Amino acid sequence: MGGAVSAGEDNDDLIDNLKEAQYIRTDRVERAFRAIDRGDYYLDDYRDNAYKDLAWKHGNIHLSAPCIYSEVMEGLRLRPGLSFLNLGSGTGYLSTMVGLIVGPFGVNHGVELHKDVVEYAREKLEDFIKNSDSFDKFEFCEPVFVVGNCLEISADSHQYDRIYCGAGVQKDHENYMKVLLQIGGVLVMPIEDQLTQITRTGQCTWESKNILAVSFAPLVQQSRADGANKPDSVRLPPVSVRSLQDLSRIYIRRTLRRLGGGGDDDDWDWGIDGRGPGPTQRHPATTAAAAAPTPQTLPPPPPPQKRKRRRRCSRRRFNAYVFGDSQLINPKPQAKLGCGSIGGWEEEAEEAEAEGREERGEEGETTTTTTTVEEEEEEEEEVMVVGGEEEGEGERERDMAEVETLKQANVLRDQIMALPLPESLKAYLLYYREK
Ligand SMILES: C[S@@+](CC[C@H](N)C(=O)[O-])C[C@H]1O[C@@H](n2cnc3c(N)ncnc32)[C@H](O)[C@@H]1O
């Protein structure tokens, strides 16, 4: 199955083709596809084929064609905060893309028949978390994979907002799949050679729509040879409330990402602020997250004109920061740091602090801070004038190249590395990144 769109040279090329052919139709899905390189889920020797619209099978490892995954991702109507179950989760490619959309307050579970494939998926996931720049640009719900036959899920299992089945479902198992779904939830599965989208509209009602004609290998049936050898039921991973430590990490990374302007999530729904899971019932983890401090307590993103006011690298830097009221504040200037530090924040944080003080009527401090800001603006003007005299075309070009390099850098990782924190804490904030 596949071959519906032209082959790409690389991942971006493949996604361009899928978009052009209307398989990818929404920004959210497009971003998830661009963030994960399909080639990373291939064995090295076969990677060259990863950007063709073709399925790939090697031993137990099996990836569906990109046009199918595009239809699945669109058909699932994913949003932040939803719970997702992948039946036949394979390499984890699809689950990882879903994790970028459902975000840290979603749930992301997968069941896969083959132990070696689950091990492969776990390796790929670890590689993504440790080495991909996309991991720092998005908020993420890590998939959890279990080994087992997805037709043997224990009867007392929780239900999910979104379910995908990656292998052909027999008509006999249609109801089994449908009851795993929450009311309001969406199930996408291949059944009778049609990729079908089923929405649970009530306790006993579902609506069904065919999306695409497909040909899938069938789900492996239960190994229930006789009653005596009845296999154990497959237990899905528990849905647990996030620890305070985890929540702190999520919020610190989110705050840094927003302040540094290095993320893709500024215009995303975050799934915990009421714009996430809409009409469907909230999952326990999501509900617990909703009780946690919401993004509304974060400082609003700085207005665009302030971000544009870029300062030169020779500017004064601070190396002490305090987290207060969800804002990063530098209590006092301490030292000069190089360009790799958290450029741009200190001025903005200081201004925000000054504005806050002004609102609270703390005049004395406001005056002091305002003076500092004014001095800095003068300093900046001076630099600009000197720059105007000194800078030739070549230097301007070098500056532009420098800006480009900075844009390409992994902003969040650099920010965390520049924080005056113990190494172990930085490693925790980086999810033990090796890159
Ligand atoms: C086309 S692959 C899915 C690939 C997956 N979507 C990915 O992102 O890599 C289908 C997967 O379903 C698994 N599978 C087949 N029957 C199964 C069953 N009864 N229970 C669990 N997994 C099953 C296969 O081992 C295979 O990995």
Ligand as a Chemical Component Dictionary entry (heavy atoms), coordinates in Angstrom:
data_LIG
# 
_chem_comp.id                   LIG 
_chem_comp.type                 NON-POLYMER 
_chem_comp.pdbx_formal_charge   0 
_chem_comp.three_letter_code    LIG 
# 
loop_
_chem_comp_atom.comp_id 
_chem_comp_atom.atom_id 
_chem_comp_atom.alt_atom_id 
_chem_comp_atom.type_symbol 
_chem_comp_atom.charge 
_chem_comp_atom.model_Cartn_x 
_chem_comp_atom.model_Cartn_y 
_chem_comp_atom.model_Cartn_z 
_chem_comp_atom.pdbx_ordinal 
LIG C1  C1  C 0  1.846  -1.878 10.171 1  
LIG S1  S1  S 1  2.545  -2.256 11.683 2  
LIG C2  C2  C 0  2.218  -0.792 12.588 3  
LIG C3  C3  C 0  3.377  0.114  12.604 4  
LIG C4  C4  C 0  3.206  1.271  13.551 5  
LIG N1  N1  N 0  2.030  2.030  13.252 6  
LIG C5  C5  C 0  4.447  2.127  13.552 7  
LIG O1  O1  O 0  4.324  3.365  13.731 8  
LIG O2  O2  O -1 5.546  1.618  13.430 9  
LIG C6  C6  C 0  1.402  -3.363 12.448 10 
LIG C7  C7  C 0  1.883  -3.856 13.777 11 
LIG O3  O3  O 0  0.833  -4.569 14.402 12 
LIG C8  C8  C 0  1.423  -5.633 15.146 13 
LIG N2  N2  N 0  0.373  -6.610 15.441 14 
LIG C9  C9  C 0  -0.247 -7.454 14.601 15 
LIG N3  N3  N 0  -1.167 -8.166 15.259 16 
LIG C10 C10 C 0  -1.142 -7.747 16.550 17 
LIG C11 C11 C 0  -1.842 -8.100 17.707 18 
LIG N4  N4  N 0  -2.800 -9.020 17.677 19 
LIG N5  N5  N 0  -1.547 -7.478 18.860 20 
LIG C12 C12 C 0  -0.604 -6.544 18.901 21 
LIG N6  N6  N 0  0.113  -6.168 17.837 22 
LIG C13 C13 C 0  -0.162 -6.758 16.662 23 
LIG C14 C14 C 0  2.524  -6.101 14.246 24 
LIG O4  O4  O 0  3.486  -6.840 14.950 25 
LIG C15 C15 C 0  3.047  -4.792 13.677 26 
LIG O5  O5  O 0  4.126  -4.313 14.419 27 
# 
loop_
_chem_comp_bond.comp_id 
_chem_comp_bond.atom_id_1 
_chem_comp_bond.atom_id_2 
_chem_comp_bond.value_order 
_chem_comp_bond.pdbx_ordinal 
LIG C1  S1  SING 1  
LIG S1  C2  SING 2  
LIG S1  C6  SING 3  
LIG C2  C3  SING 4  
LIG C3  C4  SING 5  
LIG C4  N1  SING 6  
LIG C4  C5  SING 7  
LIG C5  O1  DOUB 8  
LIG C5  O2  SING 9  
LIG C6  C7  SING 10 
LIG C7  O3  SING 11 
LIG C7  C15 SING 12 
LIG O3  C8  SING 13 
LIG C8  N2  SING 14 
LIG C8  C14 SING 15 
LIG N2  C9  SING 16 
LIG N2  C13 SING 17 
LIG C9  N3  DOUB 18 
LIG N3  C10 SING 19 
LIG C10 C11 SING 20 
LIG C10 C13 DOUB 21 
LIG C11 N4  SING 22 
LIG C11 N5  DOUB 23 
LIG N5  C12 SING 24 
LIG C12 N6  DOUB 25 
LIG N6  C13 SING 26 
LIG C14 O4  SING 27 
LIG C14 C15 SING 28 
LIG C15 O5  SING 29 
# 
